[in-house]
Amino acid sequence: MTIIIKELVRRKLKQISYNDLLDHSHQYGFSISKEQAKQISHYLKHYNGDPFKHDDREAMFRELANITDLETARAARKLLNELIKSYGLEYLFE
């Protein structure tokens, strides 16, 4: 089951559109522009890291900070950690 969950997450990251990101940003209280959403979507489509590994995730958040700003990247990291805990998926993330 672990492999299936990880593959679903990786696919979603590769397939997320900028419209999805804009919708999620409004849903979770983020402020990103359409251009930033396009840049993030492009970055994620070409992202080859493993989001389940700490160092790769940190690199992803650093790139998010470069595209947006440090505050947005920190809020995104916090939200991800909250979602991981709320779904009981801590065991998947190194």
N, C-alpha and C positions, 0 to 999 in steps of 0.2 A: 504494500500500500504506500509506503514511503516513496518509492520510486515514482509511482503514479502522481502523487501530490507534487513532488518536485518537478516533474515534467510539465504538469499543468501550469505551475507558476512560471517556469521558463518560457513556455509558449505564450502565455498571457503577456509577459514583458515584451516579447518579440512582436506581438500583434497589436499592442495597444495603439490606438490612434490618438491624434492630438485632440480630437473632439472628446474622446473618452477621458483624457487627462483634464480637459477643461471642466467636464461634468464632475469628475472626482474632486477637482480643486474647489469647486463651489460647494459640493456636498460636505467636504471636510474642513472648510474654512481657510483654504489657501488662496493666495492671490498670485496668479501667473497670467501672463499675456498669451495671446494666440501664437505669437512668434516663439515665445519660450516653450509653449506646449509642443509646437512643431519640432523644435530643437531637441527636446527631451525624448519625444517619440522616435526621432531619427537616431538619437544616441542609443536608445534601448533596442531598436531593431538590429543594431550592429554590435551590441554589447556581447562580449564573449566570456565575461567573468561568470563566476558561480555565485548567485545571490545568497546561497546558503552558507558561504564561507565569509567569516568576519572581514578579512582583508579585502576581498573582492567587493563586499557590500560597502565598506568604507570608501573605496575608490569610486564606486558608483555615486555615493553621496557627495564626494568632493567634486565630481563632474556636475552633479546637480547644482551645487553651490556656484560653480563657474557659470552655469547657464542662467541661474536665477540669482540667488543671494544666500548668504550663510544662514540667515534666519529661516528661510524657506526650507533649506536642506535639513536644518535641525528639527523643524516641525515635522518634516516628512519622516525622518529617522524615528522620532518619538511616536508618530502615528503607526509606523510599521511595527515597532516594538509592542505597542498596545494591541494591535491586531493579532500579532503572533501569540501573545499571552491570552487574549480573549478566545482564540480558537484552540488553545492548548497545543500549539505547534513548536514550543521551545526546543523540543528534542531534535527538530530538523535543522536548526541553525547553530553553526559552530561559532 
